[in-house]
Amino acid sequence: MDILIATLVGFPLGVFTLALGLLALYWLLVALRLAPLELFERDSLKGDHLASTLVALGFAGVPATFALTVLLAIAAALTLTLELLVLRWLPLGLFRIPVGVAVLWAALALASPLAAALCHALHRWFHRHAGRRCLLGETVVVQSDCGGDDCTRAALEDDPGHVVRLHGKAGALPRAGERRVLVKYLAGEESYRSVPLSEFEEARSRVHRLRRGRRPRRAASQ
């Protein structure tokens, strides 16, 4: 028991223990209705914030706080397993810090696709019981061309029974049968702005290249 406690509060697992403790407190406040479920969500995916980052990692359709909780819980479980089976038997000494940092990074990298798959399996429940902003990043299928008010309806691709209202822009109106991605929530109208799926994927790919220190091909060729 003493070994387990020392492991939970030691480095690197202590980082996850602290983070999950704070998240447990947050979920208690949510249960008491003292904190919002969509704490980190914004009205738009534009900008480098937590919700947009999680959507880019494949966590669309669930609140950022839930995705973060699942991600950290799985990463903590992986780190605990590695600590008990390997790290605690090694005489790391001063090397524990750089090794611990590497373990944290590897645990998050391994946990990310597992957590994304779990969240994807649960996102239909959140479509009906969570707020509207967590739908940003979801792919929809347009049901009909826009009317005179530049608005139409679209169904979530993975949950056809859930229909949302799209508000288009002149010159880029949604078309019937088109696959689009929700990128902005218009609270006053309870509707969404969207972009074509291909355009969204291209923009996301461009951002990934920029973050890796690479320029887009078009810019590089000029």
C-alpha positions as CSV (number, residue, x, y, z in Angstrom):
1,M,0.0,0.0,0.0
2,D,2.8,2.4,0.8
3,I,4.5,1.6,-2.5
4,L,1.2,2.4,-4.4
5,I,0.8,5.7,-2.5
6,A,4.4,6.7,-3.2
7,T,3.9,5.9,-6.8
8,L,0.7,7.9,-7.1
9,V,2.3,11.0,-5.7
10,G,5.7,10.6,-7.2
11,F,7.0,11.7,-10.6
12,P,5.9,11.1,-13.3
13,L,2.5,9.7,-12.2
14,G,2.0,12.5,-9.7
15,V,1.3,14.9,-12.6
16,F,-1.7,12.8,-13.7
17,T,-2.8,12.3,-10.1
18,L,-2.9,16.0,-9.5
19,A,-4.7,16.7,-12.8
20,L,-7.3,14.0,-12.2
21,G,-7.9,15.2,-8.7
22,L,-8.7,18.7,-10.0
23,L,-11.0,17.1,-12.7
24,A,-12.8,15.1,-10.0
25,L,-13.5,18.3,-8.1
26,Y,-14.7,19.9,-11.3
27,W,-17.1,16.9,-12.0
28,L,-18.4,17.2,-8.4
29,L,-19.2,20.9,-9.1
30,V,-20.9,19.9,-12.4
31,A,-23.0,17.3,-10.5
32,L,-24.0,20.0,-8.0
33,R,-24.8,22.4,-11.0
34,L,-22.2,24.8,-9.8
35,A,-20.0,24.6,-12.9
36,P,-21.0,24.3,-16.6
37,L,-20.4,21.1,-18.6
38,E,-19.0,23.1,-21.5
39,L,-16.4,24.9,-19.4
40,F,-13.7,25.1,-22.1
41,E,-16.0,25.3,-25.2
42,R,-16.1,28.5,-27.3
43,D,-18.5,29.6,-30.0
44,S,-15.9,29.0,-32.7
45,L,-13.1,26.5,-33.5
46,K,-11.0,29.5,-34.8
47,G,-8.1,30.1,-32.5
48,D,-5.6,27.9,-30.6
49,H,-7.6,26.9,-27.5
50,L,-8.2,23.6,-25.7
51,A,-11.5,22.7,-27.4
52,S,-10.1,23.3,-30.9
53,T,-7.0,21.3,-30.1
54,L,-9.0,18.4,-28.9
55,V,-11.2,18.5,-32.0
56,A,-8.1,18.3,-34.1
57,L,-7.1,15.2,-32.1
58,G,-10.4,13.5,-33.0
59,F,-12.5,14.4,-29.9
60,A,-15.3,16.1,-31.7
61,G,-18.8,15.6,-30.3
62,V,-18.1,15.5,-26.6
63,P,-17.3,18.3,-24.1
64,A,-13.6,19.2,-23.8
65,T,-13.7,18.4,-20.1
66,F,-15.0,14.9,-20.7
67,A,-12.4,14.3,-23.5
68,L,-9.6,15.6,-21.2
69,T,-10.8,13.4,-18.3
70,V,-10.8,10.2,-20.5
71,L,-7.4,11.1,-22.0
72,L,-5.7,11.7,-18.7
73,A,-7.3,8.7,-17.1
74,I,-6.0,6.3,-19.8
75,A,-2.6,8.0,-19.8
76,A,-2.4,7.7,-16.0
77,A,-3.3,3.9,-16.2
78,L,-0.5,3.4,-18.7
79,T,2.0,5.3,-16.6
80,L,1.0,3.4,-13.5
81,T,1.5,0.1,-15.2
82,L,4.9,1.1,-16.5
83,E,5.9,2.5,-13.1
84,L,5.0,-0.7,-11.3
85,L,6.4,-3.1,-13.8
86,V,9.6,-1.3,-14.9
87,L,10.5,2.1,-13.5
88,R,10.4,1.3,-9.8
89,W,13.0,-1.5,-10.4
90,L,15.5,0.8,-12.2
91,P,18.2,2.8,-10.3
92,L,17.3,6.0,-12.3
93,G,18.6,8.6,-9.8
94,L,18.8,12.0,-11.5
95,F,17.7,10.4,-14.7
96,R,14.2,10.0,-13.3
97,I,13.2,13.5,-14.5
98,P,14.1,13.2,-18.2
99,V,12.8,9.6,-18.2
100,G,9.6,10.7,-16.5
101,V,9.1,13.5,-19.1
102,A,9.5,10.9,-21.9
103,V,7.0,8.6,-20.1
104,L,4.5,11.4,-19.8
105,W,4.8,12.2,-23.5
106,A,4.6,8.5,-24.5
107,A,1.6,7.8,-22.3
108,L,-0.4,10.8,-23.8
109,A,0.6,9.7,-27.3
110,L,-0.6,6.2,-26.7
111,A,-3.7,7.2,-24.8
112,S,-4.9,9.7,-27.4
113,P,-6.3,7.3,-30.1
114,L,-7.8,5.0,-27.4
115,A,-9.5,8.0,-25.7
116,A,-10.7,9.4,-29.0
117,A,-12.3,6.0,-29.9
118,L,-14.0,5.8,-26.5
119,C,-15.3,9.3,-26.8
120,H,-16.5,8.6,-30.3
121,A,-18.5,5.7,-29.0
122,L,-20.2,7.9,-26.4
123,H,-20.8,11.0,-28.4
124,R,-24.4,10.2,-29.4
125,W,-25.3,10.5,-25.7
126,F,-23.7,13.9,-25.5
127,H,-25.5,15.1,-28.6
128,R,-28.8,14.8,-26.7
129,H,-27.7,15.7,-23.1
130,A,-24.8,18.2,-23.5
131,G,-24.8,21.7,-24.8
132,R,-24.6,22.8,-28.4
133,R,-21.0,24.0,-28.5
134,C,-19.6,20.5,-28.2
135,L,-21.0,19.7,-31.6
136,L,-18.3,21.9,-33.2
137,G,-16.0,19.8,-35.3
138,E,-18.8,17.3,-36.2
139,T,-19.5,16.3,-39.8
140,V,-23.0,16.9,-41.0
141,V,-24.9,16.0,-44.2
142,V,-27.0,18.9,-45.7
143,Q,-30.6,17.9,-46.2
144,S,-31.7,20.6,-48.6
145,D,-30.6,23.8,-50.3
146,C,-30.8,27.0,-48.4
147,G,-34.0,29.0,-48.4
148,G,-34.5,32.7,-48.7
149,D,-33.0,33.3,-45.2
150,D,-29.8,31.5,-46.2
151,C,-30.6,28.7,-43.7
152,T,-31.1,25.0,-44.0
153,R,-31.1,21.8,-42.0
154,A,-28.4,19.2,-41.7
155,A,-28.1,15.8,-39.9
156,L,-25.0,14.6,-38.1
157,E,-23.2,12.1,-40.2
158,D,-22.7,9.6,-37.3
159,D,-26.1,10.4,-35.7
160,P,-28.7,11.0,-38.5
161,G,-31.5,11.4,-35.9
162,H,-29.9,14.6,-34.6
163,V,-30.6,17.6,-36.9
164,V,-29.1,21.1,-36.6
165,R,-29.8,24.4,-38.3
166,L,-27.1,25.8,-40.7
167,H,-26.7,29.4,-41.5
168,G,-24.8,29.9,-44.8
169,K,-22.9,32.9,-46.2
170,A,-23.6,34.4,-49.6
171,G,-21.4,32.8,-52.2
172,A,-20.8,29.7,-50.0
173,L,-24.2,28.4,-49.2
174,P,-24.6,24.7,-48.2
175,R,-26.0,22.4,-50.9
176,A,-28.2,19.4,-50.5
177,G,-26.2,16.2,-49.9
178,E,-23.0,18.1,-49.2
179,R,-20.8,17.0,-46.3
180,R,-19.8,19.9,-44.1
181,V,-18.1,20.5,-40.7
182,L,-19.6,22.7,-38.0
183,V,-17.1,25.4,-37.1
184,K,-19.0,28.1,-35.3
185,Y,-22.1,28.3,-33.1
186,L,-24.4,31.4,-33.5
187,A,-26.0,31.5,-30.0
188,G,-28.5,34.2,-30.9
189,E,-29.9,32.1,-33.8
190,E,-29.3,28.7,-32.3
191,S,-27.6,27.8,-35.6
192,Y,-24.2,26.9,-37.0
193,R,-21.7,28.1,-39.5
194,S,-20.0,25.4,-41.5
195,V,-17.4,24.7,-44.1
196,P,-17.0,21.9,-46.7
197,L,-15.4,18.8,-45.2
198,S,-12.5,19.0,-47.8
199,E,-11.8,22.6,-46.9
200,F,-11.8,21.8,-43.2
201,E,-9.4,18.8,-43.6
202,E,-7.1,20.9,-45.8
203,A,-7.0,23.7,-43.2
204,R,-6.2,21.2,-40.4
205,S,-3.5,19.6,-42.5
206,R,-2.0,23.1,-43.1
207,V,-2.0,23.9,-39.4
208,H,-0.2,20.6,-38.6
209,R,2.5,21.4,-41.1
210,L,3.0,24.9,-39.7
211,R,3.2,23.5,-36.1
212,R,5.9,21.1,-37.3
213,G,7.9,24.0,-38.8
214,R,7.0,23.4,-42.4
215,R,5.5,25.9,-44.8
216,P,2.6,25.0,-47.0
217,R,3.6,23.8,-50.4
218,R,2.0,26.8,-52.1
219,A,4.0,29.3,-50.0
220,A,7.2,27.3,-50.4
221,S,6.9,27.3,-54.2
222,Q,6.6,31.1,-54.4
